[in-house]
Amino acid sequence: MVAARPWGLDVVLPDGTAGLIDSAKDPNWPDGDQEAAVGTVIRAVVLDDERDPVRMSALDSDRAIAGSIREAAEG
């Protein structure tokens, strides 16, 4: 995570792509101290890669759905 904003988290993917995790897609929002978490590695999935920054989710439910889709695509 690069920065916390009132509307979500700015993140950078390993390849340098900028991403945004909307506050509704962050399981720790608003309970966690987001500013203290800057620099933390977050496990997330890309929801929309056609936007800039790409839209992402850190919710377990979205990560599980992405895993199911990936497994189905692999056959």
LINTAVEN-V396707 format. One record per backbone hydrogen bond with DSSP energy under -1.0 kcal/mol. CO is the residue of the C=O (numbers start at 0). NH is the residue of the N-H. If there is no record, write none. Layout:
BEGIN
CO|NH + CO|NH
END
This chain:
BEGIN
0|38 + 2|9 + 6|22 + 7|4 + 8|20 + 9|1 + 9|2 + 10|18 + 12|15 + 16|12 + 17|53 + 18|10 + 19|55 + 20|8 + 21|24 + 22|25 + 24|57 + 25|28 + 27|31 + 31|33 + 34|37 + 36|39 + 44|56 + 47|54 + 53|19 + 54|46 + 54|47 + 56|44 + 58|62 + 59|63 + 60|64 + 61|65 + 62|66 + 63|67 + 64|68 + 65|69 + 66|70 + 67|71 + 68|72 + 69|73
END
